[in-house]
């Protein structure tokens, strides 16, 4: 999900099934691969596993 939000408009993603679900509030974050990895690592600390 982090990669999708980071590259939503610049990546090669299929069109949304339901257009009403599209929001322009978050996207094209411009994160580097290392920054994406850091966000994912942080999110993993929020789980019980």
N, CA, C and O atoms as CSV, one atom per row, in Angstrom:
chain,resi,resn,atom,element,x,y,z
A,1,UNK,N,N,0.817,-1.180,0.000
A,1,UNK,CA,C,0.000,0.000,0.000
A,1,UNK,C,C,0.867,1.252,0.000
A,1,UNK,O,O,0.524,2.247,-0.639
A,2,UNK,N,N,1.991,1.207,0.715
A,2,UNK,CA,C,2.872,2.372,0.767
A,2,UNK,C,C,3.424,2.666,-0.627
A,2,UNK,O,O,3.474,3.823,-1.045
A,3,UNK,N,N,3.835,1.627,-1.343
A,3,UNK,CA,C,4.351,1.826,-2.709
A,3,UNK,C,C,3.259,2.383,-3.603
A,3,UNK,O,O,3.525,3.271,-4.414
A,4,UNK,N,N,2.046,1.887,-3.477
A,4,UNK,CA,C,0.943,2.392,-4.288
A,4,UNK,C,C,0.690,3.874,-4.014
A,4,UNK,O,O,0.575,4.666,-4.949
A,5,UNK,N,N,0.605,4.246,-2.759
A,5,UNK,CA,C,0.359,5.653,-2.417
A,5,UNK,C,C,1.495,6.549,-2.888
A,5,UNK,O,O,1.276,7.702,-3.260
A,6,UNK,N,N,2.717,6.009,-2.870
A,6,UNK,CA,C,3.883,6.777,-3.287
A,6,UNK,C,C,3.933,6.968,-4.801
A,6,UNK,O,O,4.444,7.981,-5.278
A,7,UNK,N,N,3.410,6.012,-5.555
A,7,UNK,CA,C,3.543,6.054,-7.020
A,7,UNK,C,C,2.208,6.000,-7.733
A,7,UNK,O,O,2.150,5.655,-8.913
A,8,UNK,N,N,1.144,6.333,-7.043
A,8,UNK,CA,C,-0.203,6.163,-7.585
A,8,UNK,C,C,-0.377,6.765,-8.972
A,8,UNK,O,O,-0.927,6.111,-9.858
A,9,UNK,N,N,0.073,7.983,-9.179
A,9,UNK,CA,C,-0.143,8.642,-10.461
A,9,UNK,C,C,1.035,8.485,-11.410
A,9,UNK,O,O,0.915,8.782,-12.599
A,10,UNK,N,N,2.166,8.025,-10.902
A,10,UNK,CA,C,3.337,7.875,-11.758
A,10,UNK,C,C,3.627,6.417,-12.085
A,10,UNK,O,O,4.417,6.136,-12.987
A,11,UNK,N,N,3.009,5.490,-11.375
A,11,UNK,CA,C,3.232,4.067,-11.599
A,11,UNK,C,C,2.314,3.524,-12.673
A,11,UNK,O,O,1.454,4.231,-13.198
A,12,UNK,N,N,2.512,2.269,-12.987
A,12,UNK,CA,C,1.711,1.600,-14.011
A,12,UNK,C,C,0.607,0.795,-13.332
A,12,UNK,O,O,0.636,-0.435,-13.335
A,13,UNK,N,N,-0.359,1.492,-12.752
A,13,UNK,CA,C,-1.448,0.872,-12.014
A,13,UNK,C,C,-2.706,0.854,-12.869
A,13,UNK,O,O,-2.940,1.783,-13.643
A,14,UNK,N,N,-3.522,-0.193,-12.741
A,14,UNK,CA,C,-4.793,-0.226,-13.495
A,14,UNK,C,C,-5.753,0.843,-12.966
A,14,UNK,O,O,-5.606,1.331,-11.845
A,15,UNK,N,N,-6.725,1.190,-13.785
A,15,UNK,CA,C,-7.738,2.162,-13.372
A,15,UNK,C,C,-8.573,1.594,-12.233
A,15,UNK,O,O,-8.721,0.378,-12.106
A,16,UNK,N,N,-9.106,2.465,-11.422
A,16,UNK,CA,C,-9.969,2.044,-10.313
A,16,UNK,C,C,-11.252,1.423,-10.848
A,16,UNK,O,O,-11.785,1.868,-11.865
A,17,UNK,N,N,-11.746,0.396,-10.164
A,17,UNK,CA,C,-13.009,-0.228,-10.548
A,17,UNK,C,C,-14.180,0.717,-10.331
A,17,UNK,O,O,-15.136,0.719,-11.107
A,18,UNK,N,N,-14.105,1.514,-9.283
A,18,UNK,CA,C,-15.180,2.452,-8.947
A,18,UNK,C,C,-14.564,3.843,-8.848
A,18,UNK,O,O,-13.814,4.130,-7.915
A,19,UNK,N,N,-14.877,4.693,-9.798
A,19,UNK,CA,C,-14.279,6.017,-9.860
A,19,UNK,C,C,-14.546,6.883,-8.639
A,19,UNK,O,O,-13.746,7.759,-8.310
A,20,UNK,N,N,-15.666,6.645,-7.967
A,20,UNK,CA,C,-15.993,7.430,-6.788
A,20,UNK,C,C,-15.030,7.158,-5.624
A,20,UNK,O,O,-14.988,7.921,-4.659
A,21,UNK,N,N,-14.267,6.080,-5.721
A,21,UNK,CA,C,-13.325,5.733,-4.658
A,21,UNK,C,C,-11.995,6.463,-4.779
A,21,UNK,O,O,-11.142,6.335,-3.901
A,22,UNK,N,N,-11.806,7.210,-5.830
A,22,UNK,CA,C,-10.537,7.894,-6.061
A,22,UNK,C,C,-10.495,9.189,-5.264
A,22,UNK,O,O,-11.431,9.987,-5.306
A,23,UNK,N,N,-9.405,9.386,-4.541
A,23,UNK,CA,C,-9.177,10.632,-3.814
A,23,UNK,C,C,-7.802,11.155,-4.202
A,23,UNK,O,O,-6.877,10.373,-4.422
A,24,UNK,N,N,-7.665,12.444,-4.283
A,24,UNK,CA,C,-6.387,13.052,-4.631
A,24,UNK,C,C,-5.676,13.584,-3.384
A,24,UNK,O,O,-4.696,14.320,-3.494
A,25,UNK,N,N,-6.165,13.215,-2.211
A,25,UNK,CA,C,-5.592,13.725,-0.971
A,25,UNK,C,C,-4.199,13.176,-0.696
A,25,UNK,O,O,-3.351,13.893,-0.165
A,26,UNK,N,N,-3.951,11.938,-1.042
A,26,UNK,CA,C,-2.650,11.321,-0.794
A,26,UNK,C,C,-2.185,10.664,-2.078
A,26,UNK,O,O,-2.939,9.915,-2.699
A,27,UNK,N,N,-0.980,10.929,-2.476
A,27,UNK,CA,C,-0.411,10.313,-3.668
A,27,UNK,C,C,0.801,11.075,-4.134
A,27,UNK,O,O,0.995,12.237,-3.779
A,28,UNK,N,N,1.620,10.412,-4.935
A,28,UNK,CA,C,2.844,11.020,-5.443
A,28,UNK,C,C,3.672,11.619,-4.312
A,28,UNK,O,O,4.006,12.803,-4.327
A,29,UNK,N,N,3.990,10.791,-3.347
A,29,UNK,CA,C,4.699,11.257,-2.165
A,29,UNK,C,C,6.166,11.576,-2.443
A,29,UNK,O,O,6.786,12.342,-1.706
A,30,UNK,N,N,6.717,10.995,-3.494
A,30,UNK,CA,C,8.112,11.255,-3.839
A,30,UNK,C,C,9.098,10.601,-2.896
A,30,UNK,O,O,10.227,11.070,-2.757
A,31,UNK,N,N,8.686,9.521,-2.245
A,31,UNK,CA,C,9.581,8.824,-1.320
A,31,UNK,C,C,10.591,7.970,-2.077
A,31,UNK,O,O,10.268,7.375,-3.106
A,32,UNK,N,N,11.806,7.916,-1.563
A,32,UNK,CA,C,12.816,7.015,-2.118
A,32,UNK,C,C,12.508,5.595,-1.659
A,32,UNK,O,O,11.666,5.387,-0.785
A,33,UNK,N,N,13.196,4.616,-2.252
A,33,UNK,CA,C,13.007,3.219,-1.828
A,33,UNK,C,C,13.342,3.058,-0.348
A,33,UNK,O,O,12.654,2.333,0.370
A,34,UNK,N,N,14.392,3.728,0.109
A,34,UNK,CA,C,14.781,3.635,1.518
A,34,UNK,C,C,13.710,4.237,2.426
A,34,UNK,O,O,13.445,3.707,3.505
A,35,UNK,N,N,13.099,5.331,2.002
A,35,UNK,CA,C,12.041,5.946,2.793
A,35,UNK,C,C,10.798,5.070,2.841
A,35,UNK,O,O,10.147,4.973,3.882
A,36,UNK,N,N,10.461,4.429,1.722
A,36,UNK,CA,C,9.332,3.490,1.708
A,36,UNK,C,C,9.615,2.351,2.675
A,36,UNK,O,O,8.744,1.969,3.456
A,37,UNK,N,N,10.822,1.807,2.628
A,37,UNK,CA,C,11.197,0.726,3.538
A,37,UNK,C,C,11.086,1.173,5.000
A,37,UNK,O,O,10.650,0.400,5.852
A,38,UNK,N,N,11.479,2.411,5.288
A,38,UNK,CA,C,11.400,2.925,6.660
A,38,UNK,C,C,9.949,3.054,7.112
A,38,UNK,O,O,9.629,2.721,8.253
A,39,UNK,N,N,9.073,3.528,6.243
A,39,UNK,CA,C,7.651,3.642,6.588
A,39,UNK,C,C,7.067,2.262,6.859
A,39,UNK,O,O,6.345,2.070,7.837
A,40,UNK,N,N,7.380,1.301,5.994
A,40,UNK,CA,C,6.877,-0.056,6.181
A,40,UNK,C,C,7.404,-0.650,7.480
A,40,UNK,O,O,6.650,-1.291,8.213
A,41,UNK,N,N,8.684,-0.448,7.778
A,41,UNK,CA,C,9.254,-0.963,9.015
A,41,UNK,C,C,8.548,-0.355,10.236
A,41,UNK,O,O,8.275,-1.053,11.212
A,42,UNK,N,N,8.259,0.942,10.171
A,42,UNK,CA,C,7.529,1.582,11.265
A,42,UNK,C,C,6.136,0.983,11.407
A,42,UNK,O,O,5.709,0.659,12.516
A,43,UNK,N,N,5.424,0.834,10.292
A,43,UNK,CA,C,4.071,0.276,10.362
A,43,UNK,C,C,4.071,-1.139,10.923
A,43,UNK,O,O,3.132,-1.532,11.615
A,44,UNK,N,N,5.111,-1.901,10.631
A,44,UNK,CA,C,5.210,-3.269,11.154
A,44,UNK,C,C,5.365,-3.285,12.671
A,44,UNK,O,O,5.007,-4.272,13.312
A,45,UNK,N,N,5.891,-2.215,13.254
A,45,UNK,CA,C,6.016,-2.171,14.718
A,45,UNK,C,C,4.666,-1.970,15.384
A,45,UNK,O,O,4.546,-2.151,16.596
A,46,UNK,N,N,3.652,-1.601,14.622
A,46,UNK,CA,C,2.330,-1.345,15.181
A,46,UNK,C,C,1.456,-2.586,15.211
A,46,UNK,O,O,0.289,-2.509,15.597
A,47,UNK,N,N,1.999,-3.726,14.811
A,47,UNK,CA,C,1.228,-4.970,14.805
A,47,UNK,C,C,1.523,-5.780,16.063
A,47,UNK,O,O,2.478,-5.496,16.786
A,48,UNK,N,N,0.702,-6.783,16.316
A,48,UNK,CA,C,0.907,-7.659,17.470
A,48,UNK,C,C,1.791,-8.858,17.137
A,48,UNK,O,O,2.103,-9.661,18.016
A,49,UNK,N,N,2.189,-8.982,15.893
A,49,UNK,CA,C,2.989,-10.146,15.480
A,49,UNK,C,C,4.446,-9.956,15.786
A,49,UNK,O,O,5.256,-10.839,15.504
